[in-house]
Amino acid sequence: MRIEIDISDEKVQNFSQEAKFELKRQSNRIAEEIVDEAGRIEASRRLPDTNSEVTQSNVKEAATQPRMVVAKKKSFTSKIIQLIAFISSLVAGSLLDTEKFTQTDHVIWFIVMSFLAIGTTVYLTFNQENNG
């Protein structure tokens, strides 16, 4: 079975032949993605030992749900900040010894590592879209 899509001539009257071809190619690609996703949705909901039937709601859901965004590769800077957050959290945790809090140096190191851990974690949390 072949499914064709109708677009009125008025909407594409200013399109070159190459643009019309590309529109057709991209429409087919998007339609195939929707078909594949609708099949996955139906398969995930199908009971074992039942026949497969993709419904209108499966197709509508496949067409309207946001596509999985390919995760951006994390920048080197982001990886360094994550490493600093991890290490400073470990160091701050190891410095949490109430008996040694009578020593000024120990307290200063604990405060510095705690602020570093909190600061880097907050930065990474609020800049997730820039950090991958």
C-alpha positions in Angstrom: 0.0 0.0 0.0 1.3 3.4 -0.9 0.2 6.6 1.0 0.4 9.9 -0.7 0.3 13.3 0.9 -1.6 16.2 -0.8 -0.3 19.7 -0.6 -2.2 22.4 -2.5 -0.4 24.0 -5.4 -0.8 27.5 -3.9 1.3 26.5 -0.9 4.3 25.4 -3.1 3.9 27.8 -6.1 7.1 29.6 -5.3 9.1 26.4 -4.8 11.8 25.5 -7.3 11.8 21.9 -8.6 14.8 21.1 -6.2 12.8 22.6 -3.3 9.8 20.4 -4.2 12.0 17.3 -4.4 13.6 18.1 -1.0 10.2 18.7 0.5 9.0 15.3 -0.7 12.2 13.7 0.6 12.0 15.3 4.0 8.2 14.5 4.3 8.9 10.9 3.5 11.7 10.8 6.1 9.4 12.4 8.8 6.5 10.1 7.9 8.8 7.0 8.2 10.0 8.2 11.6 6.3 8.6 12.7 5.5 5.1 11.4 8.5 3.6 13.2 7.7 5.3 16.5 4.0 4.4 16.2 5.0 0.8 15.8 7.3 1.0 18.9 4.5 2.6 20.9 2.1 -0.1 19.9 4.6 -2.9 20.6 5.3 -1.5 24.1 1.6 -1.6 24.9 0.6 -4.9 23.3 -0.2 -7.8 25.5 1.8 -11.0 24.9 0.2 -13.4 22.4 -2.0 -10.7 20.7 -2.0 -9.4 17.2 -0.3 -6.2 16.3 -2.5 -3.2 15.4 -1.3 0.3 15.2 -4.2 2.6 16.0 -4.9 6.3 15.2 -4.0 7.2 18.8 -0.6 5.5 18.4 0.1 7.5 15.2 -1.1 10.7 16.8 1.1 10.1 19.9 4.1 9.3 17.7 3.6 12.5 15.7 3.2 14.8 18.7 5.7 13.4 21.3 9.0 15.2 21.4 11.8 13.5 19.6 14.6 12.1 21.6 17.2 14.8 21.5 20.7 13.4 20.8 22.8 14.4 23.8 25.4 16.9 23.0 29.0 15.8 23.7 30.1 17.4 26.9 32.8 20.0 26.6 36.2 19.6 28.2 35.4 22.5 30.6 32.2 20.8 31.7 34.0 17.5 32.4 36.6 19.4 34.4 33.9 21.2 36.5 32.2 17.8 37.1 35.4 16.3 38.2 36.0 19.3 40.6 32.5 18.9 42.0 33.0 15.2 42.6 36.5 15.5 44.2 35.5 18.5 46.3 32.5 16.6 47.6 34.6 13.7 48.6 37.2 15.9 50.3 34.6 17.9 52.1 33.0 14.7 53.3 36.3 13.3 54.5 37.0 16.6 56.4 33.7 16.3 58.3 35.3 15.3 61.6 33.8 17.3 64.5 36.8 16.5 66.8 39.1 18.4 64.4 36.9 21.4 64.1 38.9 23.0 67.0 41.7 23.5 64.5 41.3 26.7 62.4 43.1 25.2 59.3 40.8 22.2 59.3 37.7 24.3 59.5 38.9 26.6 56.7 39.6 23.6 54.4 36.2 22.2 55.2 34.5 25.4 54.3 36.5 25.9 51.1 35.8 22.4 49.9 32.1 22.6 50.8 31.7 25.9 48.9 33.6 24.5 46.0 31.4 21.4 45.9 28.2 23.4 46.3 29.2 26.0 43.7 30.2 23.6 41.0 27.1 21.5 41.6 24.8 24.5 41.4 26.7 25.7 38.2 26.3 22.3 36.5 22.6 22.1 37.6 21.6 25.5 36.2 23.7 25.2 33.0 22.6 21.7 31.9 21.6 22.9 28.4 25.1 24.3 27.9 26.9 21.4 29.5 25.5 18.6 27.5 
